[in-house]
C-alpha cells in the first residue's frame, strides 16, 4: 500500500485529477447500473446502432492510453470489483470528456447449454479500452456511439 501511495504522489497533476474523476464516475455508474435497468440510462450512452470508425495518430492516442492506465489504477484502489458494463461506461464518459469518440458494445453469449451471459466492451480507434477479457465469446446485440 505504501508503494501505491508513493507511486500516486509521483503522478503528474492531470493523471491525479483523472484518477479522482474516474473514482467518482465508477461509484456513480455502479449505483446507476445496480438500481436501474439499461432502458433508463441507455440514452446517455450515445446514439444507438451507430459505430464510430476513426483513426488517430500517435499523439492523439496519448489521452486514450491515459484513460486505460487510469481505469487499471482505480480498480486496484476500490474495495469492489467493477463489472464490464461499469468499466465500459466510465471509459466512454472519460474519453468523451477528452474529445474522443468511442463505441460501447453490449453482447451475449452462452456459458452453458442453458445459461446465457452478457458482456460489455468499449472500442476507441480500434483499441479495446474496457471489457477485453473474454469478449471473443460474445456477439454484439447493441452498440452506442
Secondary structure in CASP SS format (residue, H / E / C, confidence):
PFRMAT SS
TARGET T0000
AUTHOR 0000-0000-0000
METHOD secondary structure of the structure
MODEL  1
X C 1.00
X H 1.00
X H 1.00
X H 1.00
X H 1.00
X H 1.00
X H 1.00
X H 1.00
X H 1.00
X C 1.00
X C 1.00
X C 1.00
X H 1.00
X H 1.00
X H 1.00
X H 1.00
X H 1.00
X H 1.00
X H 1.00
X H 1.00
X H 1.00
X H 1.00
X H 1.00
X H 1.00
X H 1.00
X H 1.00
X H 1.00
X H 1.00
X H 1.00
X H 1.00
X H 1.00
X H 1.00
X H 1.00
X H 1.00
X H 1.00
X C 1.00
X C 1.00
X H 1.00
X H 1.00
X H 1.00
X H 1.00
X H 1.00
X H 1.00
X H 1.00
X H 1.00
X C 1.00
X C 1.00
X E 1.00
X C 1.00
X C 1.00
X C 1.00
X C 1.00
X C 1.00
X C 1.00
X C 1.00
X C 1.00
X C 1.00
X C 1.00
X C 1.00
X C 1.00
X C 1.00
X H 1.00
X H 1.00
X H 1.00
X H 1.00
X H 1.00
X H 1.00
X H 1.00
X H 1.00
X H 1.00
X H 1.00
X H 1.00
X H 1.00
X H 1.00
X H 1.00
X H 1.00
X H 1.00
X C 1.00
X C 1.00
X C 1.00
X C 1.00
X C 1.00
X C 1.00
X H 1.00
X H 1.00
X H 1.00
X H 1.00
X H 1.00
X H 1.00
X H 1.00
X H 1.00
X H 1.00
X H 1.00
X H 1.00
X H 1.00
X H 1.00
X H 1.00
X C 1.00
X C 1.00
X C 1.00
X C 1.00
X C 1.00
X E 1.00
X E 1.00
X E 1.00
X E 1.00
X E 1.00
X E 1.00
X E 1.00
X E 1.00
X C 1.00
X C 1.00
X C 1.00
X C 1.00
X C 1.00
X E 1.00
X E 1.00
X E 1.00
X E 1.00
X E 1.00
X E 1.00
X E 1.00
X E 1.00
X E 1.00
X C 1.00
X C 1.00
X E 1.00
X E 1.00
X E 1.00
X E 1.00
X C 1.00
X C 1.00
X C 1.00
X C 1.00
X H 1.00
X H 1.00
X H 1.00
X C 1.00
X E 1.00
X E 1.00
X E 1.00
X E 1.00
X E 1.00
X E 1.00
X C 1.00
END
